[in-house]
Amino acid sequence: MLSGTVPSQRANVFARNERTLRIFGEYTTSRSYEFPVDAAPGDYFTMWYAIELQQSPPILVEIPDDITAVESLGVASDAGTPDSGE
């Protein structure tokens, strides 16, 4: 899961896996985003958001090799299973 916030109430958020070239994303109406991505340790993602017709500068993020590093960032290692176990 990739999650975070953008500076506008409404925005499209995108993430492109640079290894597979697959693009993931979602439209947010609350500034917060959270969406699943297919990734392997060491993959790089280019991320950006769009507000109406304006696009943010892209940033490059890396999926850590160590799953404990992901957990320390607040990302669950269970690939997004809800707390209720459903």
ABEGO torsion letter per residue (X at the ends): XBBEBBABABBBBBBBBAAAGBBBEBBBAAGBBBBBBBBBBGBBBBBBBBBEABBBBBBBBBBBABAAAAAAAGBBAAGGBBAAGX
